[in-house]
């Protein structure tokens, strides 16, 4: 009896202040996002929510600094 080869899939996420970096099956960018959304929809949604939250927070901080410094 021979065993069929097992398919190995790798998805990695890196969260940082600069955003989210995704690598899936050796692909990056939009191709990796598509793979992540297809295979792990909840993780993809969480990564998108994190990215929107970080960007919103940075916009609020910069706006407060600019408006606070102008007065």
N, C-alpha and C positions, 0 to 999 in steps of 0.2 A: 504494500500500500504506500502510495506516495501522497504526501500532503500538498495541497494547493498553496501557492505562495500567498502570504497575508499582505494585504495592502496597508501601508503605513502612511498616515496623514499627520502632518505637523502644522500646528497653528500657534504662533506666538504673538503676544501683545506686550507692548511697552508703553506704559503710561508715564507722562511727564508734564511739566509746565508748558512745554512747547507743543504738546498735542499727543496723539496716539499713533504709534507706529505698529503696523500689522504686517506679518509675514505668514503666508499660508502656502504649503506645498511648494516652496521655493519661489513663490511669486510675491510681489509687493504692489503697493498702490491700489488702484481700483480693482484689479483682478483678485487681490487678497481680500478686499472688502466683500466682493461677490461670493467668494468661497466661504468666508466667515458667516455672511448672512444666510447662505444656503445650509451650512452644517451646524451653526450655533447661533440661531437668531436672537436669543436672549442676551448672549454675550455681545453681539454686534449692537444691539439696542443700548446696552449699558455703556459701551464704549462711545457711542454717539452722544448719549446724555452727558457723560463725563466731559467730552469735548465741548459741547454747548455750554455747560456749566463753567468750565475754566475760561472760555472766551468771554462769557458774560461777566464773570467776576473781574477779569482784567479790564474790560471796558468800564465797569463801575469804578474801579480803582483809579484808572487813568483820568476819567472824567472828574472824579472828586479831587484829584491832585491838581488838575488844570483849573477847575473852578475855585478851588480853595486857595490856590496861589495867585489868582487874578484879583482877589479882594484885599 
